[in-house]
Amino acid sequence: MNLTPDVSANVDGWGISVPDLDSAVAAIAARASRSESFSVFTLNLDHVVKLRRDAAFRSAYRQATLITADGAPVAWLARQKGAHVSRATGADLVLPLVEEAARRQIPVYLFGSTGTVLAKAGRAFATHTNDLIDIAGTEAPPHGFDPTGPAADAAIARIAASGARIAFLALGAPKQEIFAARAQAQGVRCGFVCIGAALDFIAGAQVRAPKVMQDTGTEWLWRLATNPRRLAARYSQCAVLLADLAVVQPLRQRRSSTSLSRQSRQL
């Protein structure tokens, strides 16, 4: 069974290697069972905005083992290129992965957010799996945590020593991706899965959008309404980027193709 099919799609040059949620869970669990060193990133428009301007983020993304389509616009853009891609967010990955980890007896590690959130999420995982999940460790790094500094290396060493085979990273982008790439480069035999605010949702520290908004790709409206001051500028940048990717670039490509065709006929 091919657990990482060639989806043959990219968004702004960044390839999506996993087509859907079920494939992502299967691929992650299989690698974790084999004690591989790998990373999992979930591509959304905010990431693409950051990738255009952040060299360290680009370097981390180039090392990613698995990339899913986190945002509905990213999945839509991939489908416009003929790929069979559906949304697989970090928040949606967590509980199915915890279930599979419990079934396969794969130890997990929770890294990021706050101590209170980690404790509540851990209890939720235990309840969800009838106490079968093996949580090898939890850690909430201090404010201002540097994913490239000595504190990061010390944390990576603790994760490695814990015996965890899946580490859920809840640091937010680009910190979690840069940290995952650093751990992977050190050869830690663990999968580093970047999940953003997923643990906050599970612990009840943040309220996720209703299911109907998740399913219709309008979850961003909920997030904007609940935190406009923090997200207004970010989503404005994402809107400009989406217009560029969905309208401007295709028009430019069509004009270029037309020009080349005319030149060919003239020759």
Contacts in CASP RR format, 6 or more apart in sequence:
PFRMAT RR
TARGET T0000
AUTHOR 0000-0000-0000
METHOD contacts of the structure
MODEL  1
MNLTPDVSANVDGWGISVPDLDSAVAAIAARASRSESFSVFTLNLDHVVK
LRRDAAFRSAYRQATLITADGAPVAWLARQKGAHVSRATGADLVLPLVEE
AARRQIPVYLFGSTGTVLAKAGRAFATHTNDLIDIAGTEAPPHGFDPTGP
AADAAIARIAASGARIAFLALGAPKQEIFAARAQAQGVRCGFVCIGAALD
FIAGAQVRAPKVMQDTGTEWLWRLATNPRRLAARYSQCAVLLADLAVVQP
LRQRRSSTSLSRQSRQL
1 26 0 8 1.000
3 23 0 8 1.000
3 26 0 8 1.000
3 27 0 8 1.000
3 30 0 8 1.000
4 17 0 8 1.000
4 18 0 8 1.000
4 23 0 8 1.000
4 27 0 8 1.000
4 66 0 8 1.000
5 18 0 8 1.000
5 19 0 8 1.000
5 23 0 8 1.000
6 17 0 8 1.000
7 15 0 8 1.000
7 16 0 8 1.000
7 17 0 8 1.000
7 18 0 8 1.000
7 19 0 8 1.000
7 78 0 8 1.000
7 83 0 8 1.000
7 84 0 8 1.000
7 85 0 8 1.000
8 81 0 8 1.000
8 82 0 8 1.000
8 83 0 8 1.000
9 15 0 8 1.000
9 16 0 8 1.000
9 78 0 8 1.000
9 79 0 8 1.000
9 81 0 8 1.000
9 82 0 8 1.000
9 83 0 8 1.000
9 85 0 8 1.000
10 16 0 8 1.000
10 78 0 8 1.000
10 81 0 8 1.000
11 43 0 8 1.000
11 48 0 8 1.000
11 69 0 8 1.000
11 74 0 8 1.000
11 77 0 8 1.000
11 78 0 8 1.000
11 245 0 8 1.000
12 48 0 8 1.000
12 51 0 8 1.000
12 52 0 8 1.000
12 241 0 8 1.000
12 245 0 8 1.000
14 43 0 8 1.000
14 48 0 8 1.000
14 51 0 8 1.000
14 61 0 8 1.000
14 67 0 8 1.000
15 43 0 8 1.000
15 67 0 8 1.000
16 43 0 8 1.000
16 67 0 8 1.000
16 68 0 8 1.000
16 69 0 8 1.000
16 74 0 8 1.000
16 78 0 8 1.000
16 83 0 8 1.000
16 85 0 8 1.000
17 65 0 8 1.000
17 66 0 8 1.000
17 67 0 8 1.000
18 24 0 8 1.000
18 27 0 8 1.000
18 66 0 8 1.000
18 67 0 8 1.000
18 68 0 8 1.000
18 88 0 8 1.000
19 83 0 8 1.000
19 84 0 8 1.000
19 85 0 8 1.000
19 86 0 8 1.000
20 85 0 8 1.000
20 86 0 8 1.000
20 88 0 8 1.000
21 68 0 8 1.000
21 86 0 8 1.000
21 87 0 8 1.000
21 88 0 8 1.000
21 92 0 8 1.000
21 93 0 8 1.000
21 96 0 8 1.000
23 88 0 8 1.000
24 40 0 8 1.000
24 66 0 8 1.000
24 68 0 8 1.000
24 88 0 8 1.000
24 93 0 8 1.000
25 93 0 8 1.000
25 96 0 8 1.000
25 97 0 8 1.000
25 100 0 8 1.000
27 66 0 8 1.000
28 38 0 8 1.000
28 40 0 8 1.000
28 66 0 8 1.000
28 93 0 8 1.000
28 97 0 8 1.000
28 100 0 8 1.000
28 166 0 8 1.000
28 191 0 8 1.000
28 193 0 8 1.000
29 97 0 8 1.000
29 100 0 8 1.000
29 101 0 8 1.000
29 104 0 8 1.000
29 106 0 8 1.000
31 38 0 8 1.000
31 65 0 8 1.000
31 191 0 8 1.000
32 101 0 8 1.000
32 104 0 8 1.000
32 106 0 8 1.000
32 165 0 8 1.000
32 166 0 8 1.000
32 190 0 8 1.000
32 191 0 8 1.000
33 104 0 8 1.000
33 106 0 8 1.000
33 165 0 8 1.000
35 165 0 8 1.000
35 189 0 8 1.000
35 190 0 8 1.000
36 189 0 8 1.000
36 191 0 8 1.000
37 183 0 8 1.000
37 184 0 8 1.000
37 187 0 8 1.000
37 188 0 8 1.000
37 189 0 8 1.000
37 190 0 8 1.000
37 191 0 8 1.000
38 65 0 8 1.000
38 66 0 8 1.000
38 184 0 8 1.000
38 191 0 8 1.000
38 192 0 8 1.000
39 63 0 8 1.000
39 64 0 8 1.000
39 65 0 8 1.000
39 66 0 8 1.000
39 177 0 8 1.000
39 180 0 8 1.000
39 181 0 8 1.000
39 183 0 8 1.000
39 184 0 8 1.000
39 191 0 8 1.000
39 192 0 8 1.000
39 193 0 8 1.000
39 194 0 8 1.000
40 64 0 8 1.000
40 65 0 8 1.000
40 66 0 8 1.000
40 67 0 8 1.000
40 68 0 8 1.000
40 93 0 8 1.000
40 180 0 8 1.000
40 191 0 8 1.000
40 192 0 8 1.000
40 193 0 8 1.000
40 194 0 8 1.000
41 47 0 8 1.000
41 60 0 8 1.000
41 61 0 8 1.000
41 64 0 8 1.000
41 66 0 8 1.000
41 67 0 8 1.000
41 68 0 8 1.000
41 177 0 8 1.000
41 180 0 8 1.000
41 194 0 8 1.000
42 67 0 8 1.000
42 68 0 8 1.000
42 69 0 8 1.000
42 70 0 8 1.000
42 71 0 8 1.000
42 88 0 8 1.000
42 89 0 8 1.000
42 90 0 8 1.000
42 93 0 8 1.000
42 194 0 8 1.000
42 195 0 8 1.000
43 67 0 8 1.000
43 68 0 8 1.000
43 69 0 8 1.000
43 70 0 8 1.000
43 71 0 8 1.000
43 74 0 8 1.000
44 70 0 8 1.000
44 71 0 8 1.000
44 73 0 8 1.000
44 74 0 8 1.000
45 71 0 8 1.000
45 73 0 8 1.000
45 74 0 8 1.000
45 238 0 8 1.000
45 241 0 8 1.000
45 242 0 8 1.000
46 173 0 8 1.000
46 234 0 8 1.000
46 237 0 8 1.000
46 238 0 8 1.000
47 57 0 8 1.000
47 61 0 8 1.000
47 70 0 8 1.000
47 173 0 8 1.000
47 174 0 8 1.000
48 74 0 8 1.000
48 241 0 8 1.000
48 245 0 8 1.000
49 234 0 8 1.000
49 237 0 8 1.000
49 238 0 8 1.000
49 241 0 8 1.000
50 57 0 8 1.000
50 173 0 8 1.000
50 174 0 8 1.000
51 57 0 8 1.000
51 58 0 8 1.000
51 61 0 8 1.000
52 241 0 8 1.000
54 174 0 8 1.000
56 148 0 8 1.000
56 174 0 8 1.000
56 178 0 8 1.000
57 173 0 8 1.000
57 174 0 8 1.000
57 177 0 8 1.000
57 178 0 8 1.000
59 181 0 8 1.000
60 174 0 8 1.000
60 177 0 8 1.000
60 178 0 8 1.000
60 180 0 8 1.000
60 181 0 8 1.000
61 67 0 8 1.000
61 177 0 8 1.000
63 181 0 8 1.000
63 184 0 8 1.000
63 185 0 8 1.000
64 177 0 8 1.000
64 180 0 8 1.000
64 181 0 8 1.000
65 184 0 8 1.000
68 88 0 8 1.000
68 89 0 8 1.000
68 90 0 8 1.000
68 93 0 8 1.000
69 75 0 8 1.000
69 78 0 8 1.000
69 85 0 8 1.000
69 86 0 8 1.000
69 87 0 8 1.000
69 88 0 8 1.000
70 87 0 8 1.000
70 88 0 8 1.000
70 89 0 8 1.000
70 90 0 8 1.000
71 87 0 8 1.000
71 89 0 8 1.000
71 217 0 8 1.000
72 87 0 8 1.000
72 217 0 8 1.000
72 218 0 8 1.000
72 219 0 8 1.000
73 238 0 8 1.000
73 242 0 8 1.000
74 87 0 8 1.000
75 85 0 8 1.000
75 86 0 8 1.000
75 87 0 8 1.000
77 245 0 8 1.000
77 246 0 8 1.000
78 85 0 8 1.000
79 85 0 8 1.000
80 246 0 8 1.000
87 217 0 8 1.000
90 193 0 8 1.000
90 194 0 8 1.000
90 195 0 8 1.000
90 196 0 8 1.000
90 198 0 8 1.000
91 195 0 8 1.000
91 196 0 8 1.000
91 197 0 8 1.000
91 198 0 8 1.000
91 201 0 8 1.000
91 208 0 8 1.000
93 193 0 8 1.000
93 195 0 8 1.000
93 198 0 8 1.000
94 168 0 8 1.000
94 195 0 8 1.000
94 198 0 8 1.000
94 199 0 8 1.000
94 202 0 8 1.000
95 128 0 8 1.000
95 202 0 8 1.000
97 166 0 8 1.000
97 193 0 8 1.000
98 108 0 8 1.000
98 125 0 8 1.000
98 128 0 8 1.000
98 129 0 8 1.000
98 133 0 8 1.000
99 128 0 8 1.000
99 129 0 8 1.000
100 106 0 8 1.000
101 107 0 8 1.000
101 108 0 8 1.000
101 133 0 8 1.000
101 134 0 8 1.000
101 165 0 8 1.000
101 166 0 8 1.000
102 129 0 8 1.000
102 132 0 8 1.000
102 133 0 8 1.000
102 134 0 8 1.000
103 132 0 8 1.000
105 134 0 8 1.000
106 134 0 8 1.000
106 165 0 8 1.000
106 166 0 8 1.000
107 134 0 8 1.000
107 135 0 8 1.000
107 136 0 8 1.000
107 162 0 8 1.000
107 163 0 8 1.000
107 164 0 8 1.000
107 165 0 8 1.000
107 166 0 8 1.000
108 125 0 8 1.000
108 133 0 8 1.000
108 134 0 8 1.000
108 135 0 8 1.000
108 136 0 8 1.000
108 164 0 8 1.000
108 165 0 8 1.000
108 166 0 8 1.000
108 167 0 8 1.000
108 168 0 8 1.000
109 135 0 8 1.000
109 136 0 8 1.000
109 137 0 8 1.000
109 138 0 8 1.000
109 139 0 8 1.000
109 159 0 8 1.000
109 162 0 8 1.000
109 164 0 8 1.000
109 166 0 8 1.000
109 167 0 8 1.000
109 168 0 8 1.000
109 190 0 8 1.000
110 118 0 8 1.000
110 121 0 8 1.000
110 122 0 8 1.000
110 135 0 8 1.000
110 137 0 8 1.000
110 138 0 8 1.000
110 139 0 8 1.000
110 167 0 8 1.000
110 168 0 8 1.000
110 170 0 8 1.000
110 199 0 8 1.000
111 138 0 8 1.000
111 139 0 8 1.000
111 140 0 8 1.000
111 141 0 8 1.000
111 155 0 8 1.000
111 159 0 8 1.000
111 167 0 8 1.000
111 168 0 8 1.000
111 169 0 8 1.000
111 170 0 8 1.000
111 171 0 8 1.000
112 118 0 8 1.000
112 139 0 8 1.000
112 140 0 8 1.000
112 141 0 8 1.000
112 169 0 8 1.000
112 170 0 8 1.000
112 171 0 8 1.000
112 199 0 8 1.000
113 121 0 8 1.000
113 140 0 8 1.000
113 170 0 8 1.000
113 199 0 8 1.000
113 200 0 8 1.000
113 203 0 8 1.000
113 205 0 8 1.000
114 140 0 8 1.000
114 205 0 8 1.000
115 138 0 8 1.000
115 140 0 8 1.000
116 203 0 8 1.000
116 205 0 8 1.000
117 140 0 8 1.000
117 170 0 8 1.000
117 199 0 8 1.000
117 200 0 8 1.000
117 203 0 8 1.000
117 205 0 8 1.000
118 138 0 8 1.000
118 139 0 8 1.000
118 140 0 8 1.000
118 199 0 8 1.000
118 203 0 8 1.000
119 138 0 8 1.000
120 202 0 8 1.000
120 203 0 8 1.000
120 204 0 8 1.000
120 205 0 8 1.000
121 199 0 8 1.000
121 202 0 8 1.000
121 203 0 8 1.000
122 133 0 8 1.000
122 135 0 8 1.000
122 138 0 8 1.000
124 202 0 8 1.000
124 203 0 8 1.000
125 133 0 8 1.000
125 135 0 8 1.000
125 202 0 8 1.000
126 133 0 8 1.000
126 135 0 8 1.000
136 162 0 8 1.000
136 163 0 8 1.000
136 164 0 8 1.000
137 162 0 8 1.000
137 164 0 8 1.000
139 155 0 8 1.000
139 158 0 8 1.000
139 159 0 8 1.000
141 151 0 8 1.000
141 155 0 8 1.000
141 171 0 8 1.000
142 151 0 8 1.000
145 151 0 8 1.000
145 152 0 8 1.000
145 171 0 8 1.000
145 175 0 8 1.000
146 152 0 8 1.000
147 171 0 8 1.000
147 175 0 8 1.000
147 176 0 8 1.000
147 178 0 8 1.000
147 179 0 8 1.000
147 182 0 8 1.000
148 178 0 8 1.000
148 182 0 8 1.000
152 179 0 8 1.000
152 182 0 8 1.000
153 182 0 8 1.000
153 186 0 8 1.000
155 179 0 8 1.000
156 179 0 8 1.000
156 182 0 8 1.000
156 183 0 8 1.000
156 186 0 8 1.000
156 188 0 8 1.000
159 167 0 8 1.000
159 183 0 8 1.000
159 188 0 8 1.000
159 190 0 8 1.000
160 186 0 8 1.000
160 188 0 8 1.000
160 189 0 8 1.000
160 190 0 8 1.000
163 190 0 8 1.000
164 190 0 8 1.000
165 189 0 8 1.000
165 190 0 8 1.000
165 191 0 8 1.000
166 190 0 8 1.000
166 191 0 8 1.000
166 193 0 8 1.000
167 183 0 8 1.000
167 190 0 8 1.000
167 191 0 8 1.000
167 192 0 8 1.000
167 193 0 8 1.000
168 193 0 8 1.000
168 195 0 8 1.000
168 198 0 8 1.000
168 199 0 8 1.000
169 176 0 8 1.000
169 179 0 8 1.000
169 180 0 8 1.000
169 192 0 8 1.000
169 193 0 8 1.000
169 194 0 8 1.000
169 195 0 8 1.000
169 196 0 8 1.000
170 176 0 8 1.000
170 195 0 8 1.000
170 196 0 8 1.000
170 197 0 8 1.000
170 198 0 8 1.000
170 199 0 8 1.000
170 200 0 8 1.000
171 179 0 8 1.000
171 194 0 8 1.000
171 196 0 8 1.000
172 194 0 8 1.000
172 196 0 8 1.000
172 197 0 8 1.000
173 194 0 8 1.000
173 196 0 8 1.000
176 194 0 8 1.000
176 195 0 8 1.000
176 196 0 8 1.000
177 194 0 8 1.000
179 192 0 8 1.000
180 192 0 8 1.000
180 194 0 8 1.000
183 190 0 8 1.000
183 192 0 8 1.000
184 191 0 8 1.000
184 192 0 8 1.000
197 206 0 8 1.000
200 206 0 8 1.000
201 207 0 8 1.000
201 208 0 8 1.000
207 226 0 8 1.000
208 214 0 8 1.000
208 219 0 8 1.000
208 222 0 8 1.000
209 218 0 8 1.000
209 219 0 8 1.000
209 221 0 8 1.000
209 222 0 8 1.000
209 223 0 8 1.000
210 222 0 8 1.000
213 219 0 8 1.000
213 221 0 8 1.000
213 222 0 8 1.000
220 235 0 8 1.000
220 238 0 8 1.000
223 231 0 8 1.000
224 231 0 8 1.000
224 232 0 8 1.000
224 235 0 8 1.000
END
